């Protein structure tokens, strides 16, 4: 969150390289402030909370 109503997106994921036997990170980001991103993060967090704590 970059304000009380806006957020930016950053993401890191990994893929496994079988040849070199290591994980390779992939980074993605969207630095544009968006209300929809903040709403999605909030819904994700609420869902995670419900799943973990009922």
C-alpha positions as CSV (number, residue, x, y, z in Angstrom):
1,X,0.0,0.0,0.0
2,X,1.3,3.4,-0.9
3,X,-1.6,5.3,0.6
4,X,-4.8,4.4,2.4
5,X,-6.6,3.7,-0.9
6,X,-3.8,2.9,-3.4
7,X,-1.3,0.1,-3.9
8,X,1.5,-1.0,-6.3
9,X,2.2,-4.6,-7.3
10,X,5.5,-6.4,-6.9
11,X,5.8,-10.1,-7.4
12,X,8.6,-12.7,-7.3
13,X,8.2,-16.2,-8.5
14,X,10.7,-19.0,-9.0
15,X,11.2,-21.7,-11.6
16,X,13.5,-24.7,-11.2
17,X,16.2,-25.2,-13.7
18,X,16.8,-29.0,-14.0
19,X,20.0,-28.7,-16.0
20,X,21.8,-26.4,-13.5
21,X,19.9,-27.8,-10.4
22,X,18.9,-24.3,-9.1
23,X,15.9,-22.0,-8.7
24,X,15.8,-18.9,-10.9
25,X,13.8,-15.9,-9.7
26,X,11.5,-13.9,-11.9
27,X,10.5,-10.4,-10.9
28,X,7.5,-8.4,-12.0
29,X,6.2,-5.0,-10.8
30,X,3.7,-2.3,-11.6
31,X,4.6,1.0,-10.1
32,X,1.3,2.7,-11.0
33,X,-0.8,3.6,-8.0
34,X,-4.2,1.9,-8.3
35,X,-7.2,1.6,-6.1
36,X,-8.1,-1.8,-7.7
37,X,-4.7,-3.2,-6.7
38,X,-5.3,-2.1,-3.1
39,X,-8.8,-3.7,-3.1
40,X,-7.3,-7.0,-4.5
41,X,-4.6,-7.0,-1.8
42,X,-7.2,-6.4,0.9
43,X,-9.5,-9.2,-0.4
44,X,-6.4,-11.6,-0.6
45,X,-5.4,-10.8,3.0
46,X,-9.0,-11.3,4.2
47,X,-9.2,-14.6,2.5
48,X,-5.9,-15.7,3.9
49,X,-7.0,-14.7,7.4
50,X,-10.2,-16.7,7.0
51,X,-8.4,-19.7,5.8
52,X,-5.8,-19.6,8.6
53,X,-7.9,-18.5,11.5
54,X,-11.5,-19.4,10.5
